[in-house]
Amino acid sequence: KVNSKIYFYYKLNKSFFRVNSMITFPLIIIFFKIFNIVTGTNKSTISNNESQRQKRGILNDPSFIWKEKEIFFYVDPMLEYTDVKVALNRIAKETCLRFKRVIDYRQSLFAYIPGKFFETNLGKRNEIPHKIFVSIYVRDAGKIIRETMRALGVDYEHNRIDRNKYITISRRQIMSNYLKYFDLRFERMTNIYGLPYDYRSIMHFSINEYAKSRNSVMRARDKLMELQMGKSKYLTFCDAKLLNKKYCHYPYIPHPFCLYGGYQDPRNPTRCKCLPFLIGNQCQIPLPNSMLCTQENMYFVAENVVTRNLFIARKCSFFLQADSRKKISLRLKFSTTNAQLTSHCTEENSIEVKTQNDLSISGYLFCPNGKELRLISKQNLISIITNDFPFHLILEVSYVQI
C-alpha cells in the first residue's frame, strides 16, 4: 500500500478550503407543415417580441420555472424518437426530473417538433405544450438536451454576464433572425449559483452556430477549448448542478457540507453528489484507481522534468501538484502501436485534463489521435481523469514546475 498526504485547494463562494486527507490507496407540435421546414423557419412560439427584462429575468422569476417534476412529452412522427429518448434519459440520470412519453400532443408539456435548427423559448411560457424544435438535418442528442434545459429555464452558457472574459462574439457574422440567442444577460436578472464558466457546457454554442457563412461567430480566449465548444453530448457536472439547484433543492433536509464542488444529491438529499472521481461523506477522497490503471495517483511536481508512463483504462484519476503559487508545464502523449485510434475527441473516447484547482470546471479532452498535448496549468494542480475510457493504453506524461 502507498500512503500519500494530499492537499487539495478548492474555491467556493470566494473562500478557500484546504483539505488535508491521509489517503490509503489499495493496490490500487402539433403537426409541423412541410413548407415551414423547407423554408427553414421555425414558425410558432419562438418569441421575438417579449420584453428584454422578461427574457433576462427568467431564471429568477418562478413563473418561468416548471412546477412539475415529471414532464410529459410528445415526439412528432417525423423525428427520430430514439434521439429524444436518449437525451431525456441523460437529463433524468443526473437530476430528480422524470420524463414520460405521451402519444396525444394535447396531453404533453413538452412537444418535440421538426424544424431547421435546434431552438426553443427560454423557460415556461403561456402556451402549453412548450414547443422544442429539433433539426431535421442533423441528429444530435446533445443539442436536444441543450434545448430541453433551455425550456426548463437554463440559459445558454455564452450569455453569462462574464462571457467577455472567456469568448469574443462577432455579431456581424450571425444571421440576423438569430441574434437574440447571443444577447448578453444582466447578472442581476439571472442566477448562476456561483458556478464557473464552462466551455464544454452542454449549453454552449459551437464557434459557427447560426453563422451567415463558414466564418466563426465566436472565438474562445482559451484556444485549446475552442473546438470543444458546442460538441458535448452529455451534461457536464456544472450543467447538472445548475439544473438541480433550480429543480431538485431540498433546503430543509440536512446533508453534509460537500467539498470540491459537490452538492446535495438530487436523488438522495441526505448525502453529497460528488464529482465522479471523488468519494466520501463530503467528497473528500479520490476514488481508488481500478486494477487496470497505475495504482499510484498522486505526484508532487518539482523543478526538474519528470517523465512517467501511466497505465490508463476505465475509472482512473491522477493528480499532479506543484508548490503554492507555482504552475505546471505538462506534455501528454499516448504510447501505442497504432499511430491513431481516433480522429475526433469526444467524451466517449478521451481522457479529461483539468488545469485548475477548482475540480468542477470541465477540462480539455485528449484522445489517442497520434498527436501530443502541451499545456500549462492555471494554478498549481493538474488532474488527469478517465471516465469509462474505452481503451487500455499507456499515457506518457512529462511535467515540471514553473
Protein Blocks (a to p, Z undefined) as FASTA:
>chain_A
ZZddddddddeehiacddddddddddeeijadfklmmnopachjbcfkbcfklmmmmmmm
mklpcfbfbdcddddfkbcfklmmmmmmmmmmmmmbdcdddfblklpmbdcdddfbdcdd
edjdfbdcddddddfkbccfklmmmmmmmmnopacfklpfklmmmbccdfklpcfklmmm
mcccdfklpcehhpacdfklckbccfkgoiablcdfbdcfblmlmmmgokafbdcfklmm
mmmmmmmccfkbccdddeehiacdfklmmbccddfkbgcjkopaccdddfkbcfblcdcd
dfbdcdddddddehiaddddddehiacddddddddfblbfbfbdcfklcccddfbfblmb
ccdddddehpacddddfblcdcdddehiabdcddddddddZZ
